[in-house]
Structure formats: structure tokens, C-alpha cells
Amino acid sequence: MEKLEKMYTIEEIAEMTSVTSRTIRNYLKKGLFKGRKVGGVWRFTKNDIEDLFNNSTFINKASDIHKQYVYDFLDTRKKDTDFNTSVCTVLDFYCDSKQISLTLFNETIECLGESFMNAKIYYEYLESRSTARFTIFCDIMLMTKIINIINLQIDHL
């Protein structure tokens, strides 16, 4: 029996990419993002998400948002976290190609399972540096798990 491919909603894509669901809908209208309606609800495959990650308009917007999240984390006047002990880290990994870095991201998210919902994890590929960048916000225990998962994934690439 063939395994069904996981489909993502607009809200899940918005959470995953750090852009608003409105922005995702605008990308759909402009043809910058593709998906399909299933039962009247927009759904997206991993391939659809990969295509979005390859869109330069999206990449620039997401990169600026990720940087602002780090600045907000460092701003002592703002507390935008539910964690008692919160960690913000930026992990850079050399990758031979964008496809390999995207595989690293997808496999990391898959390994995290439901734990993914307790963290904010943003991904981008820095072409000029051949680097996969993960910007992560979560509690310290989950951060340890995420780093271990990423290291295991890197060993298998």
C-alpha cells in the first residue's frame, strides 16, 4: 500500500515560513506559489513548499523577517516567548546545493514530529555561501534535541 504524501495548510505554511497567511494567499493570487484545493481548503505538498523556497521574492522577504526576529529576541524590552528558558540560535551548515539543504530541513522537521509545534524554526539557503541557515527559537531542552537531529541528518547526507 502506497503511503500518502503529507499535505500542509496555508496556516502551517505561514507558521513554517514566518510570513502571514495573508502573504501566502497573495502569493497564490499572483501565481508565485502553487497548491491545490482539497475539500475547499488550500493544501500544499513538500514540492510546492520547495518551489516557494526557490522564489527570490519570498526568499528576500523571509530573510528580512528572520533577522528581525533575532533582533526582537535580543531587545530586552520585548518578551515574545512562552518558554521559561528561551534560546535563540542561528545554525549555519555548509551544503553542496540548495536541494541538499532543503532535504536537511525537511528531514529535520519530519524527525521532530509534534515537537515542531513547540518551536519556531526558519530555514533559508544562502547561495553565495553555499550554506543552509536555520534560525531557531525554543526552550533549551528542545534546542538540544533539534541540534542533535540536524547533526544526525548531516552525517547521512
Contact map, one row per residue, 1 for C-alpha under 8 A:
1110000000000000000000000000000000000000000000000000000000000000000000000000000000000000000000000000000000000000000000000000000000000000000000000000000000000
1111000000000000000000000000000000000000000000000000000000000000000000000000000000000000000000000000000000000000000000000000000000000000000000000000000000000
1111100000000000000000000000000000000000000000000000000000000000000000000000000000000000000000000000000000000000000000000000000000000000000000000000000000000
0111110000000000000000000000000000000000000000000000000000000000000000000000000000000000000000000000000000000000000000000000000000000000000000000000000000000
0011111000000000000000000000000000000000000010000000000000000000000000000000000000000000000000000000000000000000000000000000000000000000000000000000000000000
0001111100000000000000000000000000000000000011000000000000000000000000000000000000000000000000000000000000000000000000000000000000000000000000000000000000000
0000111110000000000000000000000000000000001111000000000000000000000000000000000000000000000000000000000000000000000000000000000000000000000000000000000000000
0000011111011000000000000000000000000000001110000000000000000000000000000000000000000000000000000000000000000000000000000000000000000000000000000000000000000
0000001111111000000000000000000000000000111100000000000000000000000000000000000000000000000000000000000000000000000000000000000000000000000000000000000000000
0000000111111100000010011000000000000000011100000000000000000000000000000000000000000000000000000000000000000000000000000000000000000000000000000000000000000
0000000011111110000010000000000000000000000000000000000000000000000000000000000000000000000000000000000000000000000000000000000000000000000000000000000000000
0000000111111111000000000000000000000000000000000000000000000000000000000000000000000000000000000000000000000000000000000000000000000000000000000000000000000
0000000111111111100010010000000000000000000000001000000000000000000000000000000000000000000000000000000000000000000000000000000000000000000000000000000000000
0000000001111111111110010000000000000000000000000000000000000000000000000000000000000000000000000000000000000000000000000000000000000000000000000000000000000
0000000000111111111100000000000000000000000000000000000000000000000000000000000000000000000000000000000000000000000000010000000000000000000000000000000000000
0000000000011111110000000000000000000000000000000000000000000000000000000000000000000000000000000000000000000000000000011100000000000000000000000000000000000
0000000000001111111000000000000000000000000000000000000000000100000000000000000000000000000000000000000000000000000000000110000000000000000000000000000000000
0000000000000111111100000000000000000000000000000000000000000100110000000000000000000000000000000000000000000000000000000100000000000000000000000000000000000
0000000000000110111110110000000000000000000000000000000000000100100000000000000000000000000000000000000000000000000000000000000000000000000000000000000000000
0000000000000110011111110000000000000000000000000000000000000000000000000000000000000000000000000000000000000000000000000000000000000000000000000000000000000
0000000001101100001111111000000000000000000000000000000000000000000000000000000000000000000000000000000000000000000000000000000000000000000000000000000000000
0000000000000000000111111100000000000000000000000000000000000000000000000000000000000000000000000000000000000000000000000000000000000000000000000000000000000
0000000000000000001111111110000000000000000000000000000000000000000000000000000000000000000000000000000000000000000000000000000000000000000000000000000000000
0000000001001100001111111111000010000000000000000000000000000000000000000000000000000000000000000000000000000000000000000000000000000000000000000000000000000
0000000001000000000011111111100000000000000000000000000000000000000000000000000000000000000000000000000000000000000000000000000000000000000000000000000000000
0000000000000000000001111111110000000000000000000000000000000000000000000000000000000000000000000000000000000000000000000000000000000000000000000000000000000
0000000000000000000000111111111110000000000000000000000000000000000000000000000000000000000000000000000000000000000000000000000000000000000000000000000000000
0000000000000000000000011111111111100000000000000000000000000000000000000000000000000000000000000000000000000000000000000000000000000000000000000000000000000
0000000000000000000000001111111100000000000000000000000000000000000000000000000000000000000000000000000000000000000000000000000000000000000000000000000000000
0000000000000000000000000111111110000000000000000000000000000000000000000000000000000000000000000000000000000000000000000000000000000000000000000000000000000
0000000000000000000000000011111111000000000000000000000000000000000000000000000000000000000000000000000000000000000000000000000000000000000000000000000000000
0000000000000000000000000011111111000000000000000001001000000000000000000000000000000000000000000000000000000000000000000000000000000000000000000000000000000
0000000000000000000000010011011111100000000000010011000000000000000000000000000000000000000000000000000000000000000000000000000000000000000000000000000000000
0000000000000000000000000001001111110000000100010000000000000000000000000000000000000000000000000000000000000000000000000000000000000000000000000000000000000
0000000000000000000000000001000011111000011110010000000000000000000000000000000000000000000000000000000000000000000000000000000000000000000000000000000000000
0000000000000000000000000000000001111100011100000000000000000000000000000000000000000000000000000000000000000000000000000000000000000000000000000000000000000
0000000000000000000000000000000000111111111000000000000000000000000000000000000000000000000000000000000000000000000000000000000000000000000000000000000000000
0000000000000000000000000000000000011111111000000000000000000000000000000000000000000000000000000000000000000000000000000000000000000000000000000000000000000
0000000000000000000000000000000000001111100000000000000000000000000000000000000000000000000000000000000000000000000000000000000000000000000000000000000000000
0000000000000000000000000000000000001111110000000000000000000000000000000000000000000000000000000000000000000000000000000000000000000000000000000000000000000
0000000010000000000000000000000000001111111000000000000000000000000000000000000000000000000000000000000000000000000000000000000000000000000000000000000000000
0000000011000000000000000000000000111101111100000000000000000000000000000000000000000000000000000000000000000000000000000000000000000000000000000000000000000
0000001111000000000000000000000000111100111110000000000000000000000000000000000000000000000000000000000000000000000000000000000000000000000000000000000000000
0000001111000000000000000000000001110000011111111000000000000000000000000000000000000000000000000000000000000000000000000000000000000000000000000000000000000
0000111100000000000000000000000000100000001111111000000000000000000000000000000000000000000000000000000000000000000000000000000000000000000000000000000000000
0000011000000000000000000000000000000000000111111100000000000000000000000000000000000000000000000000000000000000000000000000000000000000000000000000000000000
0000000000000000000000000000000000000000000111111110000000000000000000000000000000000000000000000000000000000000000000000000000000000000000000000000000000000
0000000000000000000000000000000011100000000111111111000000000000000000000000000000000000000000000000000000000000000000000000000000000000000000000000000000000
0000000000001000000000000000000000000000000111111111100000000000000000000000000000000000000000000000000000000000000000000000000000000000000000000000000000000
0000000000000000000000000000000000000000000001111111110000000000000000000000000000000000000000000000010000000000000000000000000000000000000000000000000000000
0000000000000000000000000000000010000000000000111111111000000000000000000000000000000000000000000000000000000000000000000000000000000000000000000000000000000
0000000000000000000000000000000110000000000000011111111001000000000000000000000000000000000000000000000000000000000000000000000000000000000000000000000000000
0000000000000000000000000000000000000000000000001111111101100000000000000000000000000000000000000000000000000000000000000001000000000000000000000000000000000
0000000000000000000000000000000000000000000000000111111101100000000000000000000000000000000000000000000000000000000000000000000000000000000000000000000000000
0000000000000000000000000000000100000000000000000011111111100000000000000000000000000000000000000000000000000000000000000000000000000000000000000000000000000
0000000000000000000000000000000000000000000000000000111111110000000000000000000000000000000000000000000000000000000000000000000000000000000000000000000000000
0000000000000000000000000000000000000000000000000000001111111000000000000000000000000000000000000000000000000000000000000000000000000000000000000000000000000
0000000000000000000000000000000000000000000000000001111111111100000000000000000000000000000000000000000000000000000000000000000000000000000000000000000000000
0000000000000000000000000000000000000000000000000000111111111110000000000000000000000000000000000000000000000000000000000001000000000000000000000000000000000
0000000000000000000000000000000000000000000000000000000111111111000000000000000000000000000000000000000000000000000000000000000000000000000000000000000000000
0000000000000000000000000000000000000000000000000000000011111111100000000000000000000000000000000000000000000000000000000000000000000000000000000000000000000
0000000000000000111000000000000000000000000000000000000001111111110000000000000000000000000000000000000000000000000000000000000000000000000000000000000000000
0000000000000000000000000000000000000000000000000000000000111111111000000000000000000000000000000000000000000000000000000001000000000000000000000000000000000
0000000000000000000000000000000000000000000000000000000000011111111100000000000000000000000000000000000000000000000000000000000000000000000000000000000000000
0000000000000000011000000000000000000000000000000000000000001111111110000000000000000000000000000000000000000000000000000000000000000000000000000000000000000
0000000000000000010000000000000000000000000000000000000000000111111111000000000000000000000000000000000000000000000000000100000000000010000000000000000000000
0000000000000000000000000000000000000000000000000000000000000011111111100000000000000000000000000000000000000000000000000000000000000000000000000000000000000
0000000000000000000000000000000000000000000000000000000000000001111111110000000000000000000000000000000000000000000000000000000000000000000000000000000000000
0000000000000000000000000000000000000000000000000000000000000000111111111000000000000000000000000000000000000000000000000000000000000000000000000000000000000
0000000000000000000000000000000000000000000000000000000000000000011111111100000000000001000000000000000000000000000000000000000000000000000000000000000000000
0000000000000000000000000000000000000000000000000000000000000000001111111110000000000000000000000000000000000000000000000000000000000000000000000000000000000
0000000000000000000000000000000000000000000000000000000000000000000111111110010000000000000000000000000000000000000000000000000000000000000000000000000000000
0000000000000000000000000000000000000000000000000000000000000000000011111111011100000001000000000000000000000000000000000000000000000000000000000000000000000
0000000000000000000000000000000000000000000000000000000000000000000001111111000000000000000000000000000000000000000000000000000000000000000000000000000000000
0000000000000000000000000000000000000000000000000000000000000000000000111111110000000000000000000000000000000000000000000000000000000000000000000000000000000
0000000000000000000000000000000000000000000000000000000000000000000000001111111000000000000000000000000000000000000000000000000000000000000000000000000000000
0000000000000000000000000000000000000000000000000000000000000000000000000011111000000000000000000000000000000000000000000000000000000000000000000000000000000
0000000000000000000000000000000000000000000000000000000000000000000000011011111100000000000000000000000000000000000000000000000000000000000000000000000000000
0000000000000000000000000000000000000000000000000000000000000000000000001001111110000000000000000000000000000000000000000000000000000000000000000000000000000
0000000000000000000000000000000000000000000000000000000000000000000000001000011111000000000000000000000000000000000000000000000000000000000000000000000000000
0000000000000000000000000000000000000000000000000000000000000000000000000000001111100100000000000000000000000000000000000000000000000000000000000000000000000
0000000000000000000000000000000000000000000000000000000000000000000000000000000111110000000000000000000000000000000000000000000000000000000000000000000000000
0000000000000000000000000000000000000000000000000000000000000000000000000000000011111100000000000000000000000000000000000000000000000000011000000000000000000
0000000000000000000000000000000000000000000000000000000000000000000000000000000001111100000000000000000000000000000000000000000000000000001000000000000000000
0000000000000000000000000000000000000000000000000000000000000000000000000000000000111110000000000000000000000000000000000000000000000000001100000000000000000
0000000000000000000000000000000000000000000000000000000000000000000000000000000010111111000000000000000000000000000000000000000000000000111100000000000000000
0000000000000000000000000000000000000000000000000000000000000000000000000000000000001111100000000000000000000000000000000000000000000001111100100000000000000
0000000000000000000000000000000000000000000000000000000000000000000001001000000000000111110000000000000000000000000000000000000000000011110000000000000000000
0000000000000000000000000000000000000000000000000000000000000000000000000000000000000011111000000000000000000000000000000000000000000011100000000000000000000
0000000000000000000000000000000000000000000000000000000000000000000000000000000000000001111100000000000000000000000000000000000000001111000000000000000000000
0000000000000000000000000000000000000000000000000000000000000000000000000000000000000000111110000000000000000000000000000000000000001110000000000000000000000
0000000000000000000000000000000000000000000000000000000000000000000000000000000000000000011111000000000000000000000000000000000000111100000000000000000000000
0000000000000000000000000000000000000000000000000000000000000000000000000000000000000000001111100000000000000000000000000000000000111000000000000000000000000
0000000000000000000000000000000000000000000000000000000000000000000000000000000000000000000111110000000000000000000000000000000011110000000000000000000000000
0000000000000000000000000000000000000000000000000000000000000000000000000000000000000000000011111101100000000000000000000000000001110000000000000000000000000
0000000000000000000000000000000000000000000000000000000000000000000000000000000000000000000001111101000000000000000000000000000001000000000000000000000000000
0000000000000000000000000000000000000000000000000000000000000000000000000000000000000000000000111111100000000000000000000000000001000000000000000000000000000
0000000000000000000000000000000000000000000000000000000000000000000000000000000000000000000000111111110000000000000000000000101001010000000000000000000000000
0000000000000000000000000000000000000000000000000000000000000000000000000000000000000000000000001111111000000000000000000000000000000000000000000000000000000
0000000000000000000000000000000000000000000000000000000000000000000000000000000000000000000000111111111100000000000000000000000000000000000000000000000000001
0000000000000000000000000000000000000000000000000000000000000000000000000000000000000000000000101111111110000000000000000000100000110000000000000000000000000
0000000000000000000000000000000000000000000000000100000000000000000000000000000000000000000000000111111111000000000000000000100000010000000000000000000000000
0000000000000000000000000000000000000000000000000000000000000000000000000000000000000000000000000011111111100000000000000000000000000000000000000000000000000
0000000000000000000000000000000000000000000000000000000000000000000000000000000000000000000000000001111111110000000000000000000000000000000000000000010011001
0000000000000000000000000000000000000000000000000000000000000000000000000000000000000000000000000000111111111000000000000010000000000000000000000000000000000
0000000000000000000000000000000000000000000000000000000000000000000000000000000000000000000000000000011111111100000000000000000000000000000000000000000000000
0000000000000000000000000000000000000000000000000000000000000000000000000000000000000000000000000000001111111110000000000000000000000000000000000000000010000
0000000000000000000000000000000000000000000000000000000000000000000000000000000000000000000000000000000111111111000000000000000000000000000000000100110010000
0000000000000000000000000000000000000000000000000000000000000000000000000000000000000000000000000000000011111111100100000000000000000000000000000000000000000
0000000000000000000000000000000000000000000000000000000000000000000000000000000000000000000000000000000001111111100000000000000000000000000000000000000000000
0000000000000000000000000000000000000000000000000000000000000000000000000000000000000000000000000000000000111111100000000000000000000000000000000000100000000
0000000000000000000000000000000000000000000000000000000000000000000000000000000000000000000000000000000000011111111100000000000000000000000000000100100000000
0000000000000000000000000000000000000000000000000000000000000000000000000000000000000000000000000000000000001111111100000000000000000000000000000000000000000
0000000000000000000000000000000000000000000000000000000000000000000000000000000000000000000000000000000000000001111111000000000000000000000000000000000000000
0000000000000000000000000000000000000000000000000000000000000000000000000000000000000000000000000000000000000001111111100000000000000000000001000000000000000
0000000000000000000000000000000000000000000000000000000000000000000000000000000000000000000000000000000000001001111111111000000000000000000000000000000000000
0000000000000000000000000000000000000000000000000000000000000000000000000000000000000000000000000000000000000000011111110000000000000000000000000000000000000
0000000000000000000000000000000000000000000000000000000000000000000000000000000000000000000000000000000000000000011111110000000000000000010000000000000000000
0000000000000000000000000000000000000000000000000000000000000000000000000000000000000000000000000000000000000000001111111000000000000001111001000000000000000
0000000000000011000000000000000000000000000000000000000000000000000000000000000000000000000000000000000000000000000111111100000000000001110000000000000000000
0000000000000001000000000000000000000000000000000000000000000000000000000000000000000000000000000000000000000000000100111110000000000111100000000000000000000
0000000000000001110000000000000000000000000000000000000000000000010000000000000000000000000000000000000000000000000000011111000000000111000000000000000000000
0000000000000000100000000000000000000000000000000000000000000000000000000000000000000000000000000000000010000000000000001111100000011110000000000000000000000
0000000000000000000000000000000000000000000000000000100000100010000000000000000000000000000000000000000000000000000000000111110000011100000000000000000000000
0000000000000000000000000000000000000000000000000000000000000000000000000000000000000000000000000100110000000000000000000011111001111000000000000000000000000
0000000000000000000000000000000000000000000000000000000000000000000000000000000000000000000000000000000000000000000000000001111111111000000000000000000000000
0000000000000000000000000000000000000000000000000000000000000000000000000000000000000000000000000100000000000000000000000000111111100000000000000000000000000
0000000000000000000000000000000000000000000000000000000000000000000000000000000000000000000000000000000000000000000000000000011111100000000000000000000000000
0000000000000000000000000000000000000000000000000000000000000000000000000000000000000000000001000000000000000000000000000000011111100000000000000000000000000
0000000000000000000000000000000000000000000000000000000000000000000000000000000000000000000001111100000000000000000000000000111111110000000000000000000000000
0000000000000000000000000000000000000000000000000000000000000000000000000000000000000000000111100000100000000000000000000000111111111000000000000000000000000
0000000000000000000000000000000000000000000000000000000000000000000000000000000000000000000111100100110000000000000000000011110001111100000000000000000000000
0000000000000000000000000000000000000000000000000000000000000000000000000000000000000000011110000000000000000000000000000011110000111110000000000000000000000
0000000000000000000000000000000000000000000000000000000000000000000000000000000000000000011100000000000000000000000000001111000000011111000000000000000000000
0000000000000000000000000000000000000000000000000000000000000000010000000000000000000001111000000000000000000000000000001110000000001111100000000000000000000
0000000000000000000000000000000000000000000000000000000000000000000000000000000000000011110000000000000000000000000000111100000000000111110000100000000000000
0000000000000000000000000000000000000000000000000000000000000000000000000000000000000111100000000000000000000000000000111000000000000011111000100000000000000
0000000000000000000000000000000000000000000000000000000000000000000000000000000000100111000000000000000000000000000001110000000000000001111101100000000000000
0000000000000000000000000000000000000000000000000000000000000000000000000000000000111110000000000000000000000000000000100000000000000000111111100000000000000
0000000000000000000000000000000000000000000000000000000000000000000000000000000000001110000000000000000000000000000000000000000000000000011111110000000000000
0000000000000000000000000000000000000000000000000000000000000000000000000000000000000000000000000000000000000000000000000000000000000000001111111000000000000
0000000000000000000000000000000000000000000000000000000000000000000000000000000000000000000000000000000000000000001000100000000000000000011111111100000000000
0000000000000000000000000000000000000000000000000000000000000000000000000000000000000010000000000000000000000000000000000000000000000001111111111110000000000
0000000000000000000000000000000000000000000000000000000000000000000000000000000000000000000000000000000000000000000000000000000000000000000111111111000000000
0000000000000000000000000000000000000000000000000000000000000000000000000000000000000000000000000000000000000000000000000000000000000000000011111111100000000
0000000000000000000000000000000000000000000000000000000000000000000000000000000000000000000000000000000000010001000000000000000000000000000001111111110000000
0000000000000000000000000000000000000000000000000000000000000000000000000000000000000000000000000000000000000000000000000000000000000000000000111111111000000
0000000000000000000000000000000000000000000000000000000000000000000000000000000000000000000000000000000000000000000000000000000000000000000000011111111100000
0000000000000000000000000000000000000000000000000000000000000000000000000000000000000000000000000000000000010011000000000000000000000000000000001111111110000
0000000000000000000000000000000000000000000000000000000000000000000000000000000000000000000000000000000100010000000000000000000000000000000000000111111111000
0000000000000000000000000000000000000000000000000000000000000000000000000000000000000000000000000000000000000000000000000000000000000000000000000011111111100
0000000000000000000000000000000000000000000000000000000000000000000000000000000000000000000000000000000000000000000000000000000000000000000000000001111111110
0000000000000000000000000000000000000000000000000000000000000000000000000000000000000000000000000000000100110000000000000000000000000000000000000000111111111
0000000000000000000000000000000000000000000000000000000000000000000000000000000000000000000000000000000100000000000000000000000000000000000000000000011111111
0000000000000000000000000000000000000000000000000000000000000000000000000000000000000000000000000000000000000000000000000000000000000000000000000000001111111
0000000000000000000000000000000000000000000000000000000000000000000000000000000000000000000000000000000000000000000000000000000000000000000000000000000111111
0000000000000000000000000000000000000000000000000000000000000000000000000000000000000000000000000001000100000000000000000000000000000000000000000000000011111
